[in-house]
C-alpha cells in the first residue's frame, strides 16, 4: 500500500469491461440442456393429453386450439433455452470476473475478486457423465450478488476454483 | 451496598408489579380480537359474568406474575465465570452466558419501569442480535453493580483482548448523541405512513368481519352500517364525512403508533459506535457500527420539509439471514442538523453529491404502461361483461385512478435521479416521500448492467449495485455513461482493499 498513488485519472483510460472477449460455454453442455428441455416437453405433453382426451366435453376447435397453444409454448421453451445458451459467456480478468447472460435483456454481472466470499463446484447427474461442472461464486451481496457459470469442463472448473481460492487467500 | 451475586438473586419486590403489567399486556394482546367479539355481543353478558371475568383475569394474572417473580433468579457462578439466569413457570429455562462472551450490558427503563422506578438489564453477546437474557426489574444501584460485576470479570479475563467493551462508568455519564422528543415524533406521526395505516385499518375491519362471519354474526355489522341512514341521503356528504373520519383515525393511529414504538429514542455515542434505545412498552436496543453500515436512506415529504423533520434508515450488513430487520436502523424523526451529524459519524464527512444522471423518458412511459395500461386492459372487459355494474360510475372511478396514477408517475419520474461522485453514489426516488439513498463506492459487492435488446440502438440501459444490505438499481439511463461509471467503480473497488464491513 505504501507505493500506492491515487492520481486523478481520465475515466476513458480505465480498462473497459464491455470490450472483453467472452468465453462461451462448452458445446457439450447443450446435451444437458436437451435433457432438461426433454423433461419440460414431456410434462407439457402429459398435461395436454389430460386436457384433450375427453372429446365429449371439447369441440374439435378447442382441441386444435389447445394443441396449437401447446406447440407454441414448446417451441418457445426450446428456442429460449438454445438462445440462452448462446448468450451466456464469461471472462476472468486480472481483478474481477465477468458473466454475461440473458435473452431479452443482456445482463453483465461483474464481481471483483476481493469481494468473493467463497466458491462452490456443482456437478449434476448428466453433467458428471459428460465431464462438465458448474462453478458458483458467492459474494456478501444479499440479492443476486452471486454468479453461477454452468457448462464448464470439470478440469477448467477445478482450475477456476483454485484461481479464485488463491485470489481470496491473497486478499486475506 | 454489597450484594453477593454468587447467590441466586431475585428481582426487586416491587418488580412483581412490572411482571403483572407485562403479563396483563401480553394476555390482552393475545385476546384482543376475542374480547372485541364478546364486547360486540354486549347486551347478552350480565354484569355478574363481566365482574367474574375481570376478577378471574386479575387473579390469574396475579398468580402468573407472582410465579414469574419467584421462579426468576440470576447469579454469577464464580467457579466457572458464568452468568446464570433461571426463568419460567411450567417450562423452565436456564440461560448460561460466559462472562468473557458478554459484549454489552444495557440498563434500560421503559414507561412502566419508569413509573415503578425500577430498571431492566439486558445482556448481549456477540453471537446473535437478540438479547441473551433480560432482567425486568431491579433497583438502579443493583443494576449498576451487576453491570460492573459482569463487565469487570470480563476485563480481568481478557486484559490483552481487543474486544470492545464499554466501561462500567460510561453508563454514569453517557454522551447523548441524539434524543428525539415527543414533538418530533408527533410531527412524524402526522406526516407519514398514511397508506400503511389505511391498510392496517382495512385489515382490522376485515379481520373483525371475518371473526363475526365465523360465528354467523356478520349481519350485525351490516345492520350497523345500514342503520346509518343519513349516509344514503347525500352521497357527496357521506363521502366527505367518511374521508374525514378515516383521516382522523389515520392521524391518531399514526401518532399513537409512532409514539409507542419510538418513545424516548436516544442515541448514545460510545467509542465511535452508536447505542440506540427506544420504545414505550418494549425497550429495544441496537448498536450502530459505522464500519458495518452499507447504505443510508433518508426520506422527506412536502409537509416534513416544512416541519424540518426527516426519516433516516441505516442499513447494516446482514449478519442474520432470518432477521433482516435487525440490521436496519430507523431514526424516525431528526432535523437537517442531526442528519448531518449522523452522516458525519458514519462517513467521517458529508458525502458530496456527484454528477447528475437522469433517466430516459421511456422510463415514464414504461411505468405508465405497467400501472395504467395493463390494469385497464384487464378491468375494462370485466366491467363490460358485468351488467349489474353502473358503467358510468365505474368509469368515473377508473378516470380518477388514471389521473391520480399519472400524476404520481409523472412526479416519480421527475424526482428519479442518480448522482455519481468520487466516493459516493446517490439515488433520489419517490413522488411524495422523496428518498435519497447514499452508497459508498467501497461497499459495492458486485455490479450488474442490463440492457433490453430493443434498447441497444437507443443506447440506454440499467445498472444494479449489489451490496451486503440489498441492491440499488438505476433504470434506463444513457448506457455509455453508465458503463464508464461501472469501469470507474470497478477500478476503485479493485485498486484498494477497503474493508466493506
HADDOCK unambig.tbl for C-alpha pairs under 7 A between the chains (distance, minus, plus):
assign (segid A and resid 11 and name CA) (segid B and resid 484 and name CA) 6.70 0.50 0.50
assign (segid A and resid 11 and name CA) (segid B and resid 488 and name CA) 6.45 0.50 0.50
assign (segid A and resid 14 and name CA) (segid B and resid 487 and name CA) 6.47 0.50 0.50
assign (segid A and resid 14 and name CA) (segid B and resid 488 and name CA) 6.99 0.50 0.50
assign (segid A and resid 15 and name CA) (segid B and resid 487 and name CA) 6.77 0.50 0.50
assign (segid A and resid 16 and name CA) (segid B and resid 487 and name CA) 5.97 0.50 0.50
assign (segid A and resid 17 and name CA) (segid B and resid 487 and name CA) 6.62 0.50 0.50
assign (segid A and resid 95 and name CA) (segid B and resid 494 and name CA) 6.27 0.50 0.50
assign (segid A and resid 104 and name CA) (segid B and resid 452 and name CA) 5.76 0.50 0.50
assign (segid A and resid 104 and name CA) (segid B and resid 453 and name CA) 5.96 0.50 0.50
assign (segid A and resid 105 and name CA) (segid B and resid 450 and name CA) 6.17 0.50 0.50
assign (segid A and resid 105 and name CA) (segid B and resid 451 and name CA) 5.02 0.50 0.50
assign (segid A and resid 105 and name CA) (segid B and resid 452 and name CA) 3.90 0.50 0.50
assign (segid A and resid 105 and name CA) (segid B and resid 453 and name CA) 5.73 0.50 0.50
assign (segid A and resid 106 and name CA) (segid B and resid 450 and name CA) 5.47 0.50 0.50
assign (segid A and resid 106 and name CA) (segid B and resid 451 and name CA) 5.17 0.50 0.50
assign (segid A and resid 106 and name CA) (segid B and resid 452 and name CA) 6.22 0.50 0.50
assign (segid A and resid 106 and name CA) (segid B and resid 453 and name CA) 6.99 0.50 0.50
assign (segid A and resid 107 and name CA) (segid B and resid 448 and name CA) 6.44 0.50 0.50
assign (segid A and resid 107 and name CA) (segid B and resid 449 and name CA) 5.50 0.50 0.50
assign (segid A and resid 107 and name CA) (segid B and resid 450 and name CA) 4.22 0.50 0.50
assign (segid A and resid 107 and name CA) (segid B and resid 451 and name CA) 6.50 0.50 0.50
assign (segid A and resid 108 and name CA) (segid B and resid 448 and name CA) 5.31 0.50 0.50
assign (segid A and resid 108 and name CA) (segid B and resid 449 and name CA) 5.10 0.50 0.50
assign (segid A and resid 108 and name CA) (segid B and resid 450 and name CA) 6.33 0.50 0.50
assign (segid A and resid 109 and name CA) (segid B and resid 447 and name CA) 5.56 0.50 0.50
assign (segid A and resid 109 and name CA) (segid B and resid 448 and name CA) 4.09 0.50 0.50
assign (segid A and resid 109 and name CA) (segid B and resid 449 and name CA) 6.42 0.50 0.50
assign (segid A and resid 110 and name CA) (segid B and resid 446 and name CA) 5.66 0.50 0.50
assign (segid A and resid 110 and name CA) (segid B and resid 447 and name CA) 5.23 0.50 0.50
assign (segid A and resid 110 and name CA) (segid B and resid 448 and name CA) 6.26 0.50 0.50
assign (segid A and resid 111 and name CA) (segid B and resid 445 and name CA) 6.82 0.50 0.50
assign (segid A and resid 111 and name CA) (segid B and resid 446 and name CA) 4.66 0.50 0.50
assign (segid A and resid 111 and name CA) (segid B and resid 447 and name CA) 6.70 0.50 0.50
assign (segid A and resid 112 and name CA) (segid B and resid 446 and name CA) 6.89 0.50 0.50
assign (segid A and resid 112 and name CA) (segid B and resid 494 and name CA) 6.27 0.50 0.50
assign (segid A and resid 114 and name CA) (segid B and resid 494 and name CA) 6.87 0.50 0.50
assign (segid A and resid 115 and name CA) (segid B and resid 445 and name CA) 5.65 0.50 0.50
assign (segid A and resid 139 and name CA) (segid B and resid 445 and name CA) 6.40 0.50 0.50
assign (segid A and resid 140 and name CA) (segid B and resid 445 and name CA) 6.57 0.50 0.50
assign (segid A and resid 140 and name CA) (segid B and resid 468 and name CA) 5.09 0.50 0.50
assign (segid A and resid 141 and name CA) (segid B and resid 445 and name CA) 5.64 0.50 0.50
assign (segid A and resid 141 and name CA) (segid B and resid 466 and name CA) 5.29 0.50 0.50
assign (segid A and resid 141 and name CA) (segid B and resid 467 and name CA) 4.62 0.50 0.50
assign (segid A and resid 141 and name CA) (segid B and resid 468 and name CA) 4.25 0.50 0.50
assign (segid A and resid 141 and name CA) (segid B and resid 469 and name CA) 6.95 0.50 0.50
assign (segid A and resid 141 and name CA) (segid B and resid 470 and name CA) 6.73 0.50 0.50
assign (segid A and resid 142 and name CA) (segid B and resid 467 and name CA) 6.77 0.50 0.50
assign (segid A and resid 142 and name CA) (segid B and resid 468 and name CA) 5.41 0.50 0.50
assign (segid A and resid 142 and name CA) (segid B and resid 469 and name CA) 6.23 0.50 0.50
assign (segid A and resid 142 and name CA) (segid B and resid 470 and name CA) 5.61 0.50 0.50
assign (segid A and resid 143 and name CA) (segid B and resid 466 and name CA) 6.92 0.50 0.50
assign (segid A and resid 143 and name CA) (segid B and resid 470 and name CA) 5.94 0.50 0.50
assign (segid A and resid 143 and name CA) (segid B and resid 471 and name CA) 6.58 0.50 0.50
assign (segid A and resid 145 and name CA) (segid B and resid 445 and name CA) 6.95 0.50 0.50
assign (segid A and resid 145 and name CA) (segid B and resid 446 and name CA) 5.87 0.50 0.50
assign (segid A and resid 145 and name CA) (segid B and resid 466 and name CA) 5.72 0.50 0.50
